[in-house]
């Protein structure tokens, strides 16, 4: 699933490609992708894209002060630009046809299709925006604010991936942040010292900002088909040597969730077999 750094670069790419272009046709092709009925999707016709923005893991295409398409790409959703005459496939969730003869399409490959779009007059009407926590790269995110979030007894990765606490971080970047902070993913945040909270804060800012720079340098203004993550240090690196201590990166598995960490740098040499073990600590 795209996370904050991926989406920030995607906002740049969409801004360069679609802002100022007028909508000639708007169609939702997959049943269920449109989660609202008023205003209708066709209300976009005749309007131009004024702005593209991000809040948490949602993208908003603004057409008028009171007309916004809020899109959640979920796991497999991708934007593509193509000529309007190109045949739509079953993977196409919705399309916006520009008056110059090109389409912006949301594509979801695979059998499970979860992407959604809300057409609303106020983005705050969308639950994912209304309930989103603090943006970790905003001025509102401070060490003191993070310390306050850490007062609740929950594991470090749970805090980072809770969208109601901190917006935009998913499992991939949570693993990278905790590695950079030298903290165990199963560590209870209520046990963190002030120095460790400060270290976690710096890791959040550093990892996310660095990832944005890395992805932007590679993608430019191209629409990203898949998240660019080969530069990560621990995510999906099970068995590979830690860049710092050369200990093999370990993996915790639970259902569909995977957590990657260095047993030496993060858990003092103690491995964790799976997430079920977390519940007994």
C-alpha positions in Angstrom: 0.0 0.0 0.0 1.4 3.5 -0.8 2.5 5.3 2.3 3.2 9.0 3.0 6.5 9.3 0.9 5.0 7.5 -2.1 1.9 9.6 -2.0 3.8 12.9 -1.6 5.7 12.2 -4.8 2.5 11.1 -6.5 0.9 14.4 -5.5 3.8 16.2 -7.3 3.4 14.0 -10.4 -0.3 14.5 -10.6 0.0 18.2 -10.0 2.4 18.5 -12.9 0.2 16.4 -15.1 -3.5 17.2 -14.4 -3.9 20.6 -12.7 -5.6 23.1 -15.0 -7.1 20.4 -17.3 -10.9 20.3 -17.8 -13.0 17.2 -17.4 -15.1 16.3 -20.4 -16.4 13.0 -19.0 -16.4 11.2 -15.7 -17.3 7.5 -15.2 -17.1 5.1 -12.3 -16.7 1.7 -14.0 -16.4 -0.7 -11.1 -19.5 -1.2 -9.0 -18.8 0.0 -5.4 -15.8 2.1 -6.1 -17.8 5.3 -5.6 -18.8 5.6 -2.0 -21.0 8.7 -2.3 -24.1 9.5 -4.3 -24.4 13.3 -3.8 -23.0 15.0 -5.8 -23.0 12.5 -8.6 -19.7 11.6 -10.3 -20.9 13.4 -13.5 -20.8 16.7 -11.5 -17.1 16.8 -12.3 -17.9 17.5 -16.0 -17.0 21.0 -17.1 -14.7 21.6 -14.1 -10.9 21.8 -14.1 -8.6 20.2 -11.6 -7.4 23.1 -9.4 -5.2 21.2 -6.9 -4.0 17.8 -5.8 -3.3 17.2 -2.1 -2.7 14.5 0.4 -4.0 13.9 3.9 -2.9 10.7 5.6 -3.1 8.0 2.9 -5.8 9.7 0.9 -5.4 11.9 -2.2 -7.7 14.7 -2.9 -8.4 16.2 -6.4 -10.0 19.6 -5.9 -12.2 21.0 -8.7 -14.0 23.8 -6.9 -14.0 25.0 -3.3 -16.9 22.7 -2.7 -16.2 19.8 -5.0 -13.5 17.3 -4.2 -12.7 13.7 -5.2 -11.0 11.9 -2.3 -9.2 8.8 -3.5 -7.9 5.9 -1.4 -5.6 3.7 -3.6 -5.5 0.9 -1.0 -3.2 -2.0 -1.9 -3.3 -2.2 -5.7 -4.7 1.1 -6.9 -2.6 3.1 -9.4 -3.2 6.1 -11.6 -2.4 6.0 -15.3 -2.7 8.5 -18.1 -3.7 7.3 -21.5 -5.4 8.4 -24.7 -9.2 8.6 -24.3 -9.7 6.0 -27.1 -7.8 3.3 -25.2 -10.1 0.5 -24.4 -11.0 0.2 -20.7 -10.3 -3.1 -19.0 -11.8 -4.8 -16.0 -9.0 -3.4 -13.9 -10.3 0.2 -14.5 -12.1 1.5 -11.5 -12.9 5.0 -12.7 -11.8 7.4 -15.4 -11.7 11.1 -15.9 -11.6 12.2 -19.6 -9.9 15.5 -20.2 -11.1 17.8 -22.9 -7.8 17.5 -24.7 -8.4 13.7 -25.4 -6.5 12.1 -22.5 -7.8 10.1 -19.6 -6.7 9.8 -16.0 -7.6 6.3 -14.9 -7.5 4.4 -11.6 -6.3 0.9 -12.3 -6.5 -2.1 -9.9 -5.0 -5.3 -11.1 -5.8 -8.6 -9.3 -9.0 -10.1 -8.1 -9.3 -8.1 -4.9 -10.3 -4.5 -5.6 -10.5 -2.1 -2.6 -9.7 1.3 -4.0 -12.4 3.9 -3.3 -13.4 7.4 -4.2 -15.6 9.9 -2.3 -17.0 12.9 -4.2 -17.8 15.4 -1.5 -18.2 19.1 -0.9 -16.0 19.0 2.1 -13.0 16.5 2.4 -13.6 16.5 6.2 -16.7 14.4 5.5 -14.5 11.4 4.6 -13.8 9.3 7.6 -10.2 8.7 6.8 -9.6 12.4 6.8 -11.9 13.3 9.7 -10.2 10.8 12.0 -6.6 11.2 10.7 -3.9 12.0 13.3 -1.1 14.4 13.2 0.9 14.7 10.0 4.5 13.6 10.9 6.2 16.2 8.6 4.1 19.1 9.7 4.9 21.8 12.2 2.1 20.4 14.4 4.2 17.2 15.0 6.6 17.8 17.9 8.7 15.8 20.4 6.3 16.8 23.1 3.3 15.7 21.1 5.0 12.4 20.3 5.7 11.9 24.0 2.1 12.4 24.8 1.1 9.8 22.2 3.6 7.4 23.7 2.0 7.6 27.1 -0.6 5.1 26.0 0.6 1.5 26.6 0.9 0.0 23.1 3.7 -1.4 21.0 5.9 1.0 19.0 4.9 -0.3 15.6 1.2 -0.2 16.6 1.6 3.5 17.4 3.4 4.3 14.2 0.8 2.5 12.1 -2.3 3.9 13.9 -3.7 6.4 11.5 -5.7 8.1 14.2 -2.4 8.9 16.0 0.1 9.6 13.3 -1.1 10.0 9.7 0.4 8.3 6.6 2.8 5.7 8.0 2.2 2.0 7.2 4.1 -1.2 8.0 7.0 -0.6 5.6 8.1 2.8 6.9 7.3 1.9 10.4 9.9 -0.9 10.2 12.4 1.6 8.7 11.7 4.2 11.4 12.1 1.8 14.3 15.4 0.5 12.8 16.7 4.0 12.4 15.6 4.7 16.0 17.2 1.5 17.3 13.9 0.5 19.0 12.2 -2.9 19.1 8.9 -3.1 17.3 7.4 -4.8 20.3 8.6 -2.3 22.8 5.8 -0.6 24.7 5.8 3.1 24.1 4.9 3.9 27.7 8.4 2.5 28.7 10.3 4.8 26.4 12.7 7.3 28.0 12.7 11.0 26.9 15.9 10.3 25.0 14.3 7.4 23.2 11.2 9.4 22.3 13.5 12.1 20.9 15.3 9.5 18.9 12.0 8.1 17.6 10.9 11.6 16.6 14.1 12.2 14.7 13.8 8.8 13.0 10.3 9.5 11.9 11.2 12.8 10.3 14.5 11.6 8.9 13.2 8.4 7.3 10.1 10.0 5.8 11.9 13.0 4.4 14.8 10.9 3.1 12.4 8.5 1.4 10.6 11.4 -0.3 13.9 12.8 -1.6 14.9 9.3 -2.8 11.7 8.5 -4.6 11.4 12.0 -6.1 14.9 11.7 -7.5 14.0 8.4 -9.2 10.5 9.1 -10.3 10.6 12.8 -11.2 7.1 13.7 -12.5 6.3 10.2 -13.6 3.3 8.4 -12.1 4.5 5.6 -9.8 3.2 2.2 -10.8 4.6 0.5 -7.6 6.1 1.9 -4.5 9.9 2.3 -4.8 11.4 0.6 -1.8 14.7 -1.1 -2.8 16.6 1.6 -0.9 15.1 0.5 2.4 17.4 -1.1 5.0 15.3 -3.7 6.7 11.9 -3.9 5.0 11.6 -7.2 3.2 15.3 -7.8 3.8 14.9 -11.0 5.9 18.2 -12.9 6.0 20.3 -10.1 4.6 23.0 -8.5 6.7 22.2 -5.5 8.8 23.9 -2.4 7.3 25.3 -1.6 10.7 26.2 -4.8 12.5 25.9 -7.4 9.8 23.4 -9.5 11.8 20.8 -11.1 9.5 17.6 -9.2 9.4 14.8 -11.1 11.1 11.1 -11.3 10.3 8.0 -11.5 12.5 5.0 -13.1 10.8 1.4 -12.9 11.9 -1.5 -13.5 9.5 -0.8 -11.1 6.6 1.4 -8.8 8.6 5.2 -8.8 8.4 7.6 -6.9 10.6 11.3 -6.7 9.8 14.0 -5.8 12.3 17.6 -6.3 13.4 17.9 -8.5 16.5 21.2 -6.9 17.5 20.4 -3.2 16.9 16.8 -3.3 18.0 16.1 -6.1 20.4 19.5 -6.7 22.1 20.1 -10.0 20.4 16.7 -11.4 21.3 14.6 -12.8 18.4 10.8 -12.7 18.2 9.2 -15.6 16.5 5.8 -14.2 15.7 3.3 -11.6 16.8 1.6 -14.0 19.1 4.6 -13.7 21.3 4.0 -10.0 21.7 0.8 -10.5 23.6 2.7 -12.3 26.5 5.2 -9.5 27.0 
